[in-house]
Amino acid sequence: MRLALVALALLATIAACRQDEAPAEAIEETAEQLIEPSAKPTPLASGRFAPHDDCSTINGAAAFRARFADAVRRRDAGALSALAAADIKLDFGGGTGVAELQQRLADPRQDLWAELEAILPLGCAANEQGGVTIPWIADQDLGRRDPFSSMLVLGESVPVLTAPAPDAQRVGEVSWDLVQIRAPEPGATFQQIVLPNDRTGFIASDKLRSPMDYRLTASSRNGKWSITSLVSGD
């Protein structure tokens, strides 16, 4: 209930900022006033890998996330660049820097804005470096699960079907857990997955996300929170 009230308050602040063209600092102040650090992160849904909100346990992290979310929703490259560290890491091949980030944001082929928007509701993890990782699952121990062939099911009670069709018979359901992909089909509406009992089924592709997909890390440097990496893959 508290998270819902916080979210509503932040949305109201964002709307007010847009109407008055006030600076994003107003959002930061609202977040700091409403979210006090707590000892335990709050799960945002039910399921083994349901996202948690660890940002509320770290001073300054909730305010940073609010400013990040506002920049993404407004597609404001300037505001997002202001949140990025000068040496932000963008891939594992040497891509770095704010200028490179701006080029990627402007490239419609990458659709980086959509990727950033997709991670907003997926929680926030406190990482070992004292910063945060978004989405939450990107900083979790997956056990023996292969992160390259596993997919996170996005949602509670997501149906598993006997065939790749929305009206197919339901054989089970999965809530915020990892499933194994039997044979990935890029662009397909459904993916065939393997259940823990070795039975197979189909889940809608838009309900699946790779743990190796885009993830963001941020930390506080000299009192200012900045995005230090924004990468996908390995």
N, C-alpha and C positions, 0 to 999 in steps of 0.2 A: 504494500500500500504506500510506504514511504517513497519507494522508487517511482511509483506512478505520480505522486505529488511533485516530486523533483522534476520528472520529465515534463509535466504540464507547466511548471513554473519556468523551466528553461525555454520551452516553446513559446510561452507568452513573452519572455524577454527578447527572443529572437525576432518575433513579430514586431515588437515595439521598436527594436533597432532598425528594422527595415523601413517602418513608417517614418521614423524621425531621422533616418540616416545617421544614427548614433554609432560610435565606434564599438568594436567587438569587445572592448573591455567591460561593457555593461554585462555581457553574458558571463564573463569570468567572475565578476563580483557576485552575480546571482548564484553561480555554482558554488563558490566558496562559502556563501552565507547559508545555503540550504544543505550542503553535504558535509557532514563532519566525519573525520576519519573514524573508522570502527575497527574492532578487532577481527571480525569475520567477514569475508566477502559474501555477497548475497547472490545465490543462484537465480537466474532470470527465468528459468523454466525447469521442467522435470526431465531427467534423462542422465545417463552416465557422463556424457560430455556436453551437457547443457551449459551454455555460457554463464560466467559469473561476472560480477562487477567489482573487480579489485581496485578500480580507480578511486573508489570512495574511501579506500584505506590509506592512500598516499597523499600527503599534502601537495596541493597544486595540480595533481593529475586530473581531477574531475573538471577543473576549470580549463585545463589544456584541451581535454577531450571535447568540451562544449564549444570551444573556439574552432577546433578542427572540424567538428560536425557542421557548424555554421558555414565555414568556408566551402565545404564540400557541397552542401545543399544549395548554396548560392553560385556554385561553379566559379568562385572567386580565386583566380590563380595568384593574384597579388597577396591576398590574405593567407593562402596556403603556403606560398613561398616564404612569407614572414615567419611561419611556424617551423620552417625547415632549417636544420643546421647547415652551415656553409659547406660541410663535407658530407652531406647526406649520401648514403649508399643506396644505389638504385638497381643494381644487379650484381652478379658474381663474376662479371667480365670486365670490371673497371669503370662502369658507369657511375659517376658521382656528380655532386654539385647542384646548386639551385638553378643554374641556367639550363642544365640538362633536364631537370625536373619540369621546368616551364615548357620546354620543347615537347616533352612527352604528354603533358597535360593538353597541349594544343593539337596533338596528332589524333585525328578522328579514328585512325586505324587501330590505335591502342585502346581507346575508350577508357582511359585511366580513371576518369571521373566516376564512371559506372562501377569500376572495381572498388574505388574508395567508398562509394555509397553502400556497396554490398557488405562491407565489413562493419559498418556503423552499429547494426543491431546485434552483433555477434560477441559482445562482451569485451572485457579488458582484463588482462592478466598482469600481476606484479611479477617482474622478472628478477633474475639473480643479480643483475647489475644495479638494482635499485630503481629502475625505471618501469615502464609498462610496455606490454605487447598487445596489439589489436590485430586480429580477433583473439579471444581468450584461448582457444584450442591450440593456437600456434606456439604456446609456451607450456604445453602439457606433456606429460609422459604417456605415450600411447601404448606402453607395454610391448607386447610382441607384434602388434599390428604394424604392417608395412605401410608407411605414410604415402608411398608412391602408388600403391594399388588399392588403398582404402579410401573411402569417401565418408564424410560426415553427413548424416541425415539431418536436414534442417527442419526441425519442428517436432511436435509431439503427435504420436499416433499416426504417423505417416504410413499409408497403406502399402503393403507389398502385394503385387498382383500376379496372377498366373500367366498373363500375356502383356505385351507392350501396348495396352489400350486402356483408356480411363474407365471403361465399363466392364473390364475383365473381373473375374472372381478374385476376391481378396483371400490371401493365404496367411496373412499375418500383418503385423504393423511394427514400426520401429520409432522410438522417441530419442532424439538427440544422441545417437550412438554411431559408431563406425561400422560400415559394412564393406565387404570385399567385392570389388567389381570383377565379374567373370571375364568379360571381353569388352573393354571400353569402345563405345561407338560415338566419336565426336559428332556433335550436331544432331544426334538422335533425341527424340522426345522422351524416351525411356532408356534406362540402363538395366542390364541383367546383373543381379547381385546374388551372393551366396550367403545364406543365413547360417547362424552358428550350428544348427543341426544338419548342415550340408544340403539342405533343400535350397532350390533356386527360386527366384522370383524377379519381378520388375518393379522399379521405383522411378517416378518421374524425375527427369534429369534436373529440373529446376529446384528439386528438393535435395540435391546432392552438391557437396563442395569438397574439394581436395584440401587436406590439411597443409599441403605445400603451395596453396594458392597465395595470392597477395597477403602480406602481413606487414604491419608497421611497428617499429619500436621507437620509443621516445624516452628522453631522460631530462633531468634538470641540470643545466650547466650554468654555474654562477647565478643561480636563482631564476633562470629562465628555462622553461620547458621547450624542447625542440625535438623535431622528428629526426632521428639519427639514421634510420634505414627504412626503405620501402621497397621490398623485394618479393619475387615469387620464384618458385622452383628451388633448386639447390646447386 
